Amino acid sequence: MLKKKNKILILFCCICLLFLNSSFAFALEIPNYPNLGINPPTEGDLPSYVIYIFTFVTYIAGVIAIISFAIGAVQLILAAASPSMAGEAKDRMRSAILGLVLTVAAVAILRTINMAIITPTLTELPTGDGLFYTNGPNYQAAPGSESDTSDIPNGYRTLAYRCSGSDVLLIWKFPKANFKGNDDNYGGVTVVRKKCGQTESLSGAGSFKTSTEAPGIYYCLEGCSGDMCSGYMSEANAISSVVGSTFKNKIKSIRIVNDLSEDLHYGVIFHSKDDPTAAGNCTQPLFSKDASKEIECFNDVAVSASTTVFYWNDKKYLTSGQGIDFYSEPFGWGKGSRAAKYSLDAKTIGENWSGNSGSLTLNYTGIERPSRYKQLYQTFQQRSGSVKVKGNYVLVLWAGSSCQVFFQDVVNLKSTELTATGGSIQNIYIIPAK
């Protein structure tokens, strides 16, 4: 059995090989490295440090084994008259040889199993998808919003957007911290649109927020051109609603983002009243009539208290329904109403239809009415009784400057807000919807 001292020697050699991390930390602070027959480590290059430290510790272990062997040999020479001392010397020499063999064997085994263990390489960690601060070569994960850009690390005032899909990122840049503009109407705010792989400088921004661009209606406090608003912009709105206080009656333009992959084409009508179903001033239906367009801007929005949002059925308009019938009497489709009718079928309506009610000539075939009556009420404008909506359509009726939107049958136009004051239907807009 080996003596205790010899066991400690072997253990020391093993510890020298195992504690690379502690040696590595020390080596990083040494300005000059001993010449071991290999290239000295390069500053900042982790693999070269690891290779150098491994070689250095191996040399140290070998030197310790040789010195221990020499000490044992000297002890053996001096122990000619002492058998116990001679035995101890021989144990020391055997332990030194064993330690040297273990050191060489360890290196040989490591090289045989995997050369990369003692000759490591650095692999740059992928940043993956997401939002990052960057100074050019380096990246740090960035949040979706930052209330104060002074908290961003020095030199990293550029946002990089990485994604594996086709999502588009919208970035709101505010001139002041805490998402504030230069005034109550968000003066000085800019919104930019970035595709995967693009970057955006945050120079001059006091704060920012981001959002993935979604299909819908975007409100603009300033003009719109191309793909974007020139000033502050809302996020996507996809349902009929009352406009929030930030944009209510302040909208100057809008941008519509369609979802071409799902064949969803958005349209909107703005109203002067908070109730979008009530009669009042309204805009013409706004939607991109080019079905291949993903984004389209509309300027000069006159009123914007509430919205009617719809999906335009552009390609399959025949699936929206059978069309719309206009009657001269309330409940015109009912038995005994004796109502004249004008029919617009689905093919005639097509992708959309607009016209004057005076062009809708009523058909009295089979209807018993006095000749004088038929002469007085020849068009739907002259006698607007009811409307039968046979499918999924957006029906907009105008009487003077007021309009009202309907999606279902209008059983008695005389009882609606639109004509309650005695006005007559003048203009009509019909859109096949989904």
C-alpha positions in Angstrom: 0.0 0.0 0.0 1.2 3.4 -0.8 2.3 5.7 2.0 0.1 8.6 2.9 2.6 11.2 1.6 2.8 9.5 -1.8 -1.0 9.4 -2.0 -1.1 13.2 -1.4 1.5 13.7 -4.2 -0.7 11.8 -6.7 -3.8 13.7 -5.5 -1.9 17.0 -6.0 -1.1 16.1 -9.6 -4.8 15.3 -10.3 -5.9 18.6 -8.7 -3.5 20.5 -10.9 -5.2 19.0 -14.0 -8.8 19.5 -12.7 -8.6 23.1 -11.5 -8.4 24.8 -14.9 -11.0 27.5 -14.1 -9.0 28.9 -11.1 -5.8 28.8 -13.1 -7.5 30.4 -16.0 -8.7 33.4 -13.9 -5.2 33.8 -12.7 -3.7 33.5 -16.2 -5.9 36.3 -17.5 -4.1 38.7 -15.2 -0.5 37.7 -16.1 0.9 40.1 -18.7 3.8 37.7 -19.7 3.5 34.0 -20.2 6.3 31.4 -20.0 7.5 30.0 -23.3 6.2 26.4 -23.4 6.8 25.7 -27.0 3.3 26.8 -28.0 1.9 30.2 -29.0 1.0 32.3 -25.9 -2.7 33.0 -25.4 -4.3 35.8 -27.4 -6.0 38.5 -25.3 -9.8 38.0 -25.3 -9.5 34.6 -27.0 -10.9 32.0 -24.6 -9.8 28.9 -26.6 -6.2 30.0 -26.7 -6.3 30.6 -22.9 -7.7 27.1 -22.3 -5.1 25.4 -24.5 -2.3 27.3 -22.9 -3.5 26.6 -19.3 -4.0 22.9 -20.0 -0.5 22.6 -21.4 1.0 24.6 -18.6 -0.6 22.5 -15.9 0.5 19.3 -17.7 4.1 20.6 -17.7 3.8 21.5 -14.0 2.5 18.0 -13.2 5.4 16.4 -15.1 8.0 18.6 -13.4 6.6 17.7 -10.0 6.7 14.0 -10.8 10.4 14.3 -12.0 11.4 16.2 -8.9 9.7 13.7 -6.7 11.4 10.8 -8.5 14.8 12.6 -8.0 14.1 13.1 -4.3 13.3 9.4 -4.0 16.5 8.4 -5.8 18.6 10.6 -3.5 16.8 9.1 -0.5 17.5 5.6 -1.8 21.3 6.3 -2.1 21.4 7.8 1.4 19.4 4.9 2.9 22.0 2.1 2.3 22.1 1.3 6.0 18.3 1.8 6.7 15.9 -0.7 5.0 12.9 1.3 6.1 14.2 4.5 4.6 15.1 2.6 1.4 11.5 1.3 1.2 10.1 4.8 1.6 12.4 6.1 -1.1 11.3 3.3 -3.5 7.6 4.1 -2.8 8.2 7.8 -3.6 9.9 6.9 -6.9 7.1 4.5 -7.8 4.5 7.1 -7.0 6.4 9.7 -9.1 6.5 7.3 -12.1 2.8 6.5 -11.5 1.9 10.2 -11.4 3.8 10.9 -14.6 2.1 7.9 -16.3 -1.3 9.1 -15.2 -0.6 12.6 -16.5 0.5 11.4 -19.9 -2.4 8.9 -20.0 -4.9 11.6 -19.2 -3.7 13.8 -22.1 -3.7 10.8 -24.5 -7.2 9.7 -23.4 -8.6 13.2 -23.8 -7.0 13.6 -27.3 -8.4 10.2 -28.3 -11.9 10.7 -27.0 -12.5 14.3 -28.3 -9.8 16.7 -29.3 -12.3 19.6 -28.7 -12.1 19.0 -25.0 -8.5 20.3 -24.8 -8.7 22.5 -28.0 -12.1 24.2 -27.5 -13.6 26.7 -29.9 -16.1 29.5 -29.2 -19.5 29.4 -30.9 -21.4 32.6 -31.0 -24.8 32.2 -29.3 -27.6 33.0 -31.8 -29.7 36.0 -30.8 -32.8 34.3 -32.2 -36.1 36.1 -32.9 -37.0 39.3 -31.1 -36.1 42.9 -30.5 -32.5 43.8 -29.6 -30.4 46.8 -28.8 -27.3 46.8 -31.0 -24.1 48.8 -31.3 -23.2 47.0 -34.6 -21.5 43.7 -33.9 -23.1 43.1 -30.5 -26.7 42.6 -29.4 -28.6 42.9 -26.1 -32.2 41.8 -25.6 -34.6 44.8 -25.7 -38.0 45.2 -24.2 -41.1 45.9 -26.3 -41.3 49.4 -24.8 -39.0 51.7 -22.9 -40.3 54.7 -20.9 -36.9 56.4 -20.7 -34.3 55.7 -23.3 -31.6 57.1 -21.0 -31.7 53.7 -19.4 -30.5 52.0 -22.6 -26.8 50.9 -22.3 -24.3 53.4 -23.8 -23.7 52.9 -27.5 -26.8 50.7 -28.0 -29.3 53.3 -29.2 -30.3 51.3 -32.3 -33.1 48.7 -32.4 -32.7 45.5 -34.4 -35.8 43.5 -35.3 -35.2 39.8 -36.0 -37.8 37.2 -36.9 -38.1 34.0 -38.8 -41.5 34.8 -40.3 -42.9 37.8 -42.2 -44.3 39.8 -39.3 -43.9 43.5 -39.5 -43.0 45.6 -36.5 -44.3 49.1 -35.8 -42.2 51.4 -33.6 -43.6 54.5 -32.0 -40.8 57.0 -31.2 -41.8 59.7 -28.6 -39.7 62.9 -28.3 -40.0 62.8 -24.5 -39.8 60.2 -21.7 -42.9 58.3 -20.5 -44.4 58.1 -24.0 -45.2 61.8 -24.3 -45.2 64.1 -27.3 -44.3 67.8 -27.5 -48.0 68.7 -26.8 -51.3 67.1 -25.9 -51.8 65.9 -29.5 -48.5 63.9 -29.5 -46.6 66.4 -31.6 -43.2 65.2 -32.7 -44.1 61.5 -32.5 -43.1 59.4 -35.4 -44.1 55.8 -36.2 -41.9 53.6 -38.5 -42.6 50.3 -40.1 -39.8 47.7 -40.0 -39.6 44.3 -41.6 -37.5 41.3 -40.4 -33.8 42.1 -40.3 -34.1 45.9 -40.3 -32.9 48.3 -37.7 -34.1 51.7 -36.5 -32.1 54.4 -34.7 -33.5 55.8 -31.5 -31.5 59.0 -31.8 -33.7 61.9 -30.5 -36.3 59.6 -28.9 -37.0 60.0 -25.2 -39.1 56.8 -25.1 -40.5 54.2 -27.5 -43.0 51.4 -27.8 -43.5 48.6 -30.4 -46.3 46.4 -31.7 -46.6 43.8 -34.4 -48.6 45.2 -37.3 -52.0 43.6 -37.3 -54.8 43.9 -40.0 -57.4 46.6 -39.3 -58.0 50.4 -39.3 -55.2 52.7 -38.1 -56.1 56.3 -37.1 -53.7 59.2 -37.9 -53.6 62.6 -36.2 -51.8 63.9 -39.3 -51.7 63.1 -43.0 -51.0 59.6 -44.4 -49.0 58.7 -47.5 -47.6 55.5 -48.9 -47.7 52.9 -46.1 -47.6 55.1 -43.0 -49.0 58.1 -41.1 -46.7 61.1 -40.9 -47.5 61.7 -37.2 -49.0 59.9 -34.2 -51.0 56.8 -35.1 -53.3 54.4 -33.3 -52.9 50.6 -33.2 -55.2 48.4 -35.3 -59.0 48.7 -34.8 -61.0 45.8 -36.2 -64.5 46.3 -34.8 -67.2 49.0 -34.9 -66.8 51.2 -31.9 -66.8 54.7 -30.4 -63.5 56.4 -31.2 -61.3 56.9 -28.1 -60.7 60.4 -26.7 -57.1 60.6 -28.2 -58.5 60.4 -31.7 -62.2 61.4 -31.4 -63.0 64.1 -33.9 -59.2 64.6 -34.5 -58.5 62.0 -37.2 -57.1 63.6 -40.3 -56.4 60.4 -42.2 -56.4 56.6 -41.8 -54.5 53.6 -43.1 -56.2 50.3 -43.8 -54.1 47.1 -43.5 -55.7 44.1 -45.2 -54.9 40.4 -44.4 -54.3 39.1 -47.9 -53.4 35.6 -46.7 -56.8 35.2 -45.2 -58.6 37.2 -47.9 -59.8 39.8 -45.4 -60.3 43.3 -46.8 -61.3 45.9 -44.2 -63.6 48.8 -44.7 -64.8 51.6 -42.5 -67.4 54.3 -42.3 -66.9 57.2 -39.9 -69.8 58.8 -38.1 -70.4 62.2 -36.4 -72.4 60.6 -33.6 -71.2 58.2 -30.9 -73.8 55.6 -32.0 -72.7 54.3 -35.4 -76.2 52.9 -36.0 -77.8 56.4 -35.6 -78.5 58.9 -38.4 -76.0 61.7 -38.8 -73.1 62.9 -40.9 -70.8 60.2 -42.1 -68.1 59.5 -44.6 -68.3 57.4 -47.8 -67.3 53.8 -47.2 -63.5 53.7 -47.1 -61.8 50.6 -48.4 -59.2 49.6 -50.9 -60.9 48.8 -54.2 -57.7 47.2 -55.4 -58.0 43.7 -53.9 -54.3 43.1 -54.3 -53.3 46.0 -52.0 -52.2 45.2 -48.5 -52.1 48.8 -47.3 -53.9 51.9 -48.5 -54.2 55.4 -47.0 -57.2 57.7 -47.0 -56.9 61.4 -46.2 -59.4 64.1 -45.3 -61.6 62.2 -42.8 -64.3 64.8 -42.0 -66.0 63.2 -39.0 -64.7 60.6 -36.5 -66.8 60.1 -33.4 -67.6 56.4 -34.1 -67.0 53.7 -36.8 -68.7 51.0 -38.7 -66.1 48.4 -39.6 -66.9 45.7 -42.2 -65.2 43.0 -44.3 -65.5 43.6 -48.0 -66.3 40.4 -50.0 -64.5 41.4 -53.1 -63.7 38.1 -54.9 -66.7 36.0 -53.9 -69.4 38.7 -53.9 -71.9 36.3 -55.3 -71.7 34.3 -52.0 -72.9 37.4 -50.0 -76.5 36.9 -50.9 -79.1 37.4 -53.6 -79.2 41.2 -53.6 -81.4 43.9 -52.2 -85.1 44.8 -53.0 -86.5 48.3 -52.6 -90.2 48.8 -52.0 -92.6 51.7 -52.3 -94.5 50.8 -49.1 -93.6 49.8 -45.6 -93.4 46.0 -45.2 -93.4 45.9 -49.0 -92.7 42.2 -49.2 -95.7 41.4 -47.1 -98.9 40.0 -48.5 -101.4 42.7 -49.3 -98.9 45.6 -49.2 -99.5 46.4 -52.9 -96.0 47.7 -53.1 -94.0 48.4 -56.2 -90.4 47.0 -56.2 -87.0 47.6 -57.7 -84.5 44.7 -57.4 -80.8 44.8 -57.4 -79.5 41.3 -57.8 -76.0 40.1 -56.6 -74.5 40.3 -60.1 -75.7 43.9 -60.6 -74.3 44.9 -57.2 -71.1 43.2 -58.1 -68.1 44.1 -55.9 -69.9 47.3 -54.8 -72.7 49.5 -56.1 -73.6 53.2 -55.6 -76.2 55.3 -57.2 -79.1 57.8 -56.8 -82.4 56.5 -55.6 -84.0 58.5 -58.4 -82.5 55.9 -60.8 -84.4 53.0 -59.2 -87.6 52.8 -61.3 -90.4 51.0 -59.4 -92.0 48.0 -61.1 -95.9 48.0 -60.7 -96.4 44.7 -62.6 -99.3 42.9 -61.0 -99.8 45.6 -58.5 -103.3 47.2 -58.3 -102.8 50.9 -57.9 -104.6 53.9 -59.5 -102.8 55.4 -62.5 -102.4 58.7 -60.7 -100.6 56.9 -57.9 -98.2 55.2 -60.3 -97.5 58.5 -62.1 -96.7 60.2 -58.8 -94.4 57.5 -57.4 -92.3 56.2 -60.3 -88.9 56.0 -58.4 -87.7 54.8 -55.0 -86.7 58.4 -54.2 -90.3 59.5 -54.7 -91.7 56.7 -52.6 -89.3 55.1 -50.1 -91.2 52.5 -48.1 -88.9 49.6 -47.1 -85.8 47.6 -48.0 -85.3 43.9 -48.1 -81.7 42.9 -47.5 -81.3 39.4 -48.9 -77.9 38.4 -47.6 -74.8 39.9 -46.1 -74.6 43.5 -47.3 -73.6 46.9 -46.0 -76.4 49.3 -47.0 -75.7 53.1 -46.6 -78.6 55.4 -47.3 -78.4 59.2 -47.5 -81.1 61.8 -47.0 -79.6 65.2 -47.5 -76.3 65.4 -45.5 -77.4 62.7 -43.1 -76.8 59.0 -43.6 -77.6 55.8 -41.8 -76.1 52.3 -42.1 -78.1 49.1 -42.2 -77.2 45.4 -42.3 -80.7 44.0 -42.1 -84.2 44.6 -43.5 -85.6 48.1 -43.1 -89.3 47.3 -42.6 -90.4 50.9 -42.5 -88.2 53.7 -43.7 -90.7 56.3 -42.4 -89.9 55.3 -38.8 -86.1 55.6 -39.1 -84.1 58.5 -37.9 -83.0 59.2 -41.4 -86.4 60.0 -42.8 -88.3 60.9 -39.6 -88.0 64.6 -40.3 -89.6 64.2 -43.7 -86.4 63.8 -45.8 -86.3 61.5 -48.8 -83.7 58.9 -49.6 -81.3 60.3 -52.2 -78.0 58.3 -52.5 -77.4 54.6 -51.9 -74.2 52.7 -51.4 -74.1 48.9 -51.2 -71.1 46.7 -50.4 -71.2 42.8 -50.3 -69.7 41.8 -47.0 -68.5 38.7 -45.2 
